[in-house]
Amino acid sequence: MKTIFISTGEVSGDLQGALLVTALKQQAQKLGIDMNIVALGGRKMAAAGATILADTTGISSMGMWESLAYLQPSLKVRSLAKQYLKTTPPDLVILIDYIDTNVELGTYAKKELPNVPIFYYIAPQEWVWSIANKNTNKIVKFTKEIFAIFPGEAKYFADRGAKVKFVGHPLIDRVATLSSREIARDKLGITNDEIAIALIPASRKQELKYLLPAIFEAAQKLQDKLPNVRFWIPLSRDAFQADIESAIRSYQLNAILITKNADLVLSAADLAITKCGTVSLELALLNIPQVVIYRVSRVTAWLAKNVFKFSIPYISPPNLVEMKSIVPELMQNEANPDRIAAESLELIFNQEHRDRMLANYRQMRSALGKTGVCDRVATEILAEFS
């Protein structure tokens, strides 16, 4: 029996981890490898066949100030993971994003288990927003190989001495399994004369506070101008259901919260107003025009600008692929209801604007590699057991 330990956090990490767990299980069966997977992750990874050591989807944060509330549970998870690694050494370690926890666990595993290979799949986005090279240098030292999903990610780490392989983006495979636009709209009951707008406000608790009000107020403004609009909200976490339902009533939105088969919303929408994150790349690969917003607390924004001199070219995955403006990104004060509504109306009524975005989506897609990403990664990793 071979044991693989996988560590990831957040809703998006759970999704990426689940795709990899599925591929590892399938490839191991083909190779006749008896395998056990233990993980930090969430319910998607559990459904794919991993034994979850701790659920990390609910302790993620965005921003420096906001992360303080999650420091204690994060430290507890790291302690639990180190104890597991020490008492039950796995045959192999895979780290997925989740920078602070995974850099600490990778460093620990390299020191305490020097003969256990450590792979990083989807390295943290230091290649975009690195303030210092400390974490980058650690990642280069403790990883046997990095499997990069963005071309810029591969170049960044290779230039700094890591062994890197660009494998392409796993969402290419995922979106191929989602329902077509026609089927999704039929299942949701969306008529031809209806404008369906997806509202995607949160996968982290802080986003309910900083993003949802701006998105829902913008939706109010759109509802006043578009009598045939209806809003569709895919639920990312069960814990958010009551808050979102309450907000729908408070803002008096003609909206439906989808708690099951939420992916249908991504395929069916005419437009999406979304938080920044993996979901924005899913929408791009599904050819859904979108407006991306990002907000953190005023304290975090001030610290980032004035203390850490934080500056990045882009923040949303579609724009990061080719380092150009494909989708509008509204950050901090720009992410206000009036601006969000204006950008949304532009995408609804300006056909030239929509067509340009869709053309850029096609170009972006060509830079993300070939299908079969997780199978390729799984095959490379399992070669360690041959």
C-alpha positions in Angstrom: 0.0 0.0 0.0 1.4 3.4 -1.0 0.2 6.5 0.8 0.1 10.0 -0.7 -0.4 13.1 1.4 -2.0 16.1 -0.3 -2.4 19.5 1.3 -4.6 22.3 0.0 -7.0 24.9 1.2 -10.0 27.0 0.1 -12.9 26.0 -2.1 -10.9 26.3 -5.3 -8.1 24.1 -3.8 -10.6 21.5 -2.9 -11.8 21.5 -6.5 -8.3 21.2 -7.9 -7.4 18.6 -5.4 -10.5 16.5 -6.2 -9.7 16.5 -9.9 -6.2 15.3 -9.1 -7.4 12.7 -6.6 -9.7 11.3 -9.3 -6.9 11.1 -11.8 -4.5 9.5 -9.3 -7.0 6.8 -8.4 -7.7 6.0 -12.0 -4.0 5.9 -13.1 -3.1 3.9 -10.0 -5.7 1.3 -10.9 -4.4 1.0 -14.4 -0.8 0.5 -13.0 -1.9 -1.9 -10.4 -0.8 0.3 -7.5 -2.7 -0.1 -4.2 -2.9 3.5 -3.0 -4.3 5.5 -0.1 -4.7 9.3 -0.2 -4.8 11.4 3.0 -5.4 15.1 2.6 -6.1 18.5 3.9 -9.0 19.6 1.8 -12.8 19.5 1.7 -15.9 17.6 0.7 -15.0 17.4 -3.1 -11.7 15.7 -2.3 -13.5 13.4 0.1 -16.1 12.5 -2.6 -13.2 11.8 -5.0 -11.8 9.2 -2.5 -9.4 11.0 -0.2 -9.4 10.6 3.6 -9.7 14.1 4.9 -7.4 14.8 7.9 -8.9 18.3 8.3 -11.3 20.4 6.3 -9.5 23.6 5.2 -12.1 25.1 2.9 -13.5 27.3 5.7 -10.4 28.7 7.2 -9.1 30.6 4.2 -8.8 34.4 4.0 -7.9 37.2 1.7 -5.9 40.1 2.9 -3.4 40.6 5.7 -5.7 42.1 8.3 -8.4 39.6 7.5 -6.1 36.6 7.9 -5.6 37.3 11.6 -9.0 35.8 12.5 -7.9 32.5 10.9 -4.5 32.3 12.4 -5.4 30.0 15.3 -7.3 27.4 13.2 -4.6 27.5 10.6 -1.9 26.9 13.2 -4.0 24.0 14.5 -4.2 22.5 11.1 -0.5 22.8 10.5 0.2 21.1 13.8 -2.1 18.3 13.0 -0.5 17.8 9.6 3.0 17.8 11.0 2.0 15.2 13.6 0.5 13.0 10.9 3.7 13.3 8.8 5.8 12.5 11.8 3.9 9.5 13.1 2.6 8.1 9.7 5.2 9.1 7.1 3.6 9.0 3.6 5.4 7.7 0.5 4.9 11.0 -1.3 3.7 14.6 -0.6 1.7 16.8 -3.0 1.2 20.4 -2.2 -1.5 22.5 -4.0 -1.3 26.3 -3.7 -2.3 27.3 0.0 0.9 29.3 0.4 1.5 29.9 4.1 0.5 26.4 5.3 2.1 24.6 2.4 5.4 26.4 2.6 5.6 25.5 6.3 4.6 21.9 5.7 6.9 21.5 2.7 9.9 22.9 4.7 9.0 20.6 7.6 8.7 17.5 5.4 11.9 18.2 3.6 13.7 18.3 7.0 12.0 15.5 8.8 11.4 13.2 5.9 14.3 13.8 3.5 13.7 10.7 1.4 10.0 11.5 0.7 9.6 13.3 -2.6 7.6 16.6 -2.5 5.8 17.9 -5.5 4.1 21.2 -5.9 1.1 21.2 -8.2 -0.3 24.8 -8.8 2.4 26.8 -7.0 1.3 29.9 -5.1 1.0 33.0 -7.3 4.3 34.5 -6.1 5.1 34.8 -9.8 2.4 37.5 -9.9 2.6 39.4 -6.6 5.9 38.4 -4.9 6.9 41.1 -2.4 10.1 39.1 -1.4 11.7 35.9 -2.6 11.7 34.2 0.8 8.8 31.8 0.0 9.9 31.3 -3.5 13.4 30.2 -2.4 11.9 27.8 0.1 9.6 26.3 -2.5 12.5 25.8 -4.9 14.6 24.1 -2.1 12.0 21.6 -0.9 10.2 20.5 -4.1 11.4 17.7 -6.3 9.3 19.2 -9.2 6.7 21.9 -9.7 3.8 21.2 -12.1 2.8 24.6 -13.4 -0.6 25.4 -14.8 0.2 28.9 -16.1 3.1 29.7 -18.6 4.2 32.6 -16.4 4.3 30.4 -13.4 6.5 27.9 -15.1 9.0 30.6 -16.3 9.1 32.3 -12.9 10.1 29.2 -11.0 12.4 27.8 -13.7 14.3 31.1 -13.8 14.9 30.7 -10.0 16.3 27.2 -10.3 13.3 24.9 -9.8 12.7 21.8 -11.8 9.4 22.8 -13.5 7.0 21.2 -16.0 4.2 23.2 -17.6 1.3 20.8 -17.7 -1.6 23.1 -18.7 -4.6 24.1 -16.8 -6.9 21.4 -15.3 -10.0 23.5 -15.8 -9.8 22.8 -19.5 -10.7 19.2 -18.6 -13.3 20.3 -16.1 -15.3 22.6 -18.3 -15.5 19.8 -20.9 -17.6 17.8 -18.4 -20.1 20.7 -17.7 -23.5 21.0 -19.4 -23.8 22.9 -22.6 -25.4 26.3 -22.5 -28.6 25.0 -24.1 -28.9 22.1 -21.7 -28.1 24.2 -18.6 -30.6 26.9 -19.6 -33.2 24.2 -20.2 -32.6 22.5 -16.8 -32.8 25.9 -15.0 -35.9 27.0 -16.9 -34.3 30.1 -18.4 -36.4 31.3 -21.3 -35.0 32.9 -24.6 -36.2 36.4 -23.7 -34.7 36.3 -20.2 -31.3 37.9 -19.4 -29.6 35.5 -16.9 -26.9 37.1 -14.8 -24.8 35.0 -12.5 -23.8 36.6 -9.2 -20.8 34.9 -7.6 -20.1 36.9 -4.4 -18.1 34.6 -2.1 -16.2 31.4 -1.4 -14.6 33.0 1.7 -16.4 34.4 4.7 -14.8 37.9 4.3 -16.2 38.1 0.8 -19.7 38.1 2.2 -18.8 41.3 4.0 -16.7 43.1 1.4 -18.1 41.9 -2.0 -21.7 40.8 -1.6 -23.2 44.3 -0.7 -21.5 45.9 -3.8 -22.5 43.1 -6.1 -26.1 42.9 -4.8 -26.6 46.7 -5.0 -25.3 46.7 -8.5 -27.8 43.9 -9.3 -30.5 46.2 -7.9 -29.5 48.9 -10.4 -29.5 46.4 -13.2 -32.9 45.1 -12.2 -34.3 48.7 -12.4 -33.0 49.0 -16.0 -33.7 45.5 -17.3 -37.3 44.2 -16.7 -36.4 40.8 -18.2 -33.4 40.1 -16.0 -33.1 37.3 -13.4 -30.1 36.6 -11.2 -28.7 33.2 -10.5 -26.4 32.5 -7.6 -24.4 29.3 -7.3 -23.8 28.4 -3.7 -20.1 27.7 -3.0 -20.5 26.7 0.7 -23.5 25.5 2.7 -22.5 27.8 5.5 -23.3 30.8 3.4 -26.9 29.8 2.4 -28.7 31.7 5.1 -26.7 34.9 4.7 -27.2 34.9 0.9 -31.0 34.1 1.2 -31.3 37.0 3.6 -29.5 39.4 1.3 -31.7 38.4 -1.6 -34.7 39.4 0.4 -33.1 42.6 1.7 -32.1 43.8 -1.7 -35.4 42.6 -3.2 -33.7 40.8 -6.1 -35.4 38.6 -8.6 -32.8 35.9 -7.8 -32.6 32.2 -7.4 -29.9 30.6 -5.1 -28.8 27.2 -6.6 -27.7 24.8 -3.9 -27.4 21.7 -6.1 -25.9 21.4 -9.5 -24.6 24.9 -9.1 -22.3 24.5 -12.0 -25.3 24.8 -14.3 -25.3 28.6 -13.5 -21.8 29.0 -14.9 -22.8 27.4 -18.3 -26.2 29.1 -18.6 -25.4 32.8 -17.8 -25.5 35.6 -20.3 -23.2 37.5 -18.0 -21.4 37.0 -14.6 -20.5 39.5 -11.9 -17.9 37.5 -9.9 -15.4 37.6 -7.2 -11.8 37.2 -8.3 -10.6 33.6 -8.3 -10.6 30.3 -10.1 -14.3 30.7 -11.0 -13.4 33.6 -13.3 -11.2 31.3 -15.4 -14.1 28.8 -15.5 -16.4 31.4 -16.8 -13.8 32.5 -19.5 -13.4 28.9 -20.7 -17.2 28.7 -20.9 -17.3 31.9 -23.0 -19.3 33.8 -20.4 -18.7 37.6 -20.4 -17.9 38.8 -16.9 -17.0 41.6 -14.6 -14.5 40.7 -11.9 -14.4 42.5 -8.5 -11.9 42.4 -5.6 -12.2 44.2 -2.3 -10.4 43.9 1.1 -10.6 45.9 4.2 -9.4 49.5 4.2 -6.6 48.5 6.7 -5.3 45.8 4.3 -5.6 48.1 1.3 -3.6 50.8 3.1 -0.9 48.4 4.3 -0.5 46.9 0.9 -0.1 50.2 -0.8 1.8 52.2 1.7 3.8 49.7 3.7 4.4 46.8 1.4 4.3 48.8 -1.8 2.2 46.0 -3.3 1.7 46.3 -7.0 0.5 43.7 -9.5 -0.3 44.0 -13.2 -3.5 42.0 -13.0 -5.4 39.9 -10.4 -7.9 37.7 -12.3 -6.8 34.4 -13.8 -8.1 35.3 -17.4 -5.9 38.4 -17.5 -2.9 36.7 -15.9 -2.7 34.0 -18.5 -1.4 36.4 -21.2 -0.8 39.4 -19.0 -3.3 41.7 -20.7 -6.7 43.1 -20.0 -9.3 40.5 -21.1 -12.0 41.0 -18.5 -12.6 44.2 -16.5 -11.1 44.1 -13.0 -12.7 46.5 -10.4 -10.6 46.8 -7.2 -11.3 48.5 -3.9 -13.0 51.9 -4.5 -13.6 51.1 -8.2 -15.6 48.0 -7.1 -18.7 50.2 -6.4 -22.3 49.5 -7.4 -22.4 52.2 -10.1 -19.2 51.1 -11.8 -20.2 47.4 -11.6 -23.6 48.1 -13.1 -22.1 50.3 -15.8 -19.5 47.6 -16.9 -22.3 45.0 -16.9 -24.6 47.1 -19.1 -21.7 47.7 -21.5 -21.2 43.9 -21.9 -24.9 43.3 -22.3 -25.6 46.0 -24.9 -22.3 46.6 -26.7 -21.9 43.7 -29.1 -18.4 44.8 -30.2 -17.2 44.8 -26.6 -18.6 41.3 -26.0 -17.1 40.0 -29.3 -13.7 41.4 -28.3 -13.8 39.7 -25.0 -14.8 36.3 -26.5 -12.0 36.6 -29.1 -9.6 37.2 -26.2 -11.0 34.2 -24.4 -10.2 32.0 -27.4 -6.6 33.3 -27.5 -6.3 32.8 -23.8 -7.6 29.2 -24.1 -4.9 28.3 -26.6 -2.2 29.3 -24.1 -3.4 26.9 -21.4 -2.2 23.7 -22.9 -3.9 20.4 -24.0 -6.5 18.4 -22.4 -5.7 15.5 -20.0 -3.8 17.7 -17.5 -4.6 15.8 -14.3 -3.9 12.5 -16.0 -0.5 13.7 -17.1 0.3 15.0 -13.6 -0.9 11.8 -12.0 1.2 9.6 -14.4 4.3 11.7 -13.6 3.8 11.4 -9.9 3.0 7.7 -9.8 6.2 7.1 -11.8 7.9 7.5 -8.4 6.5 4.1 -7.5 7.7 2.2 -10.5 
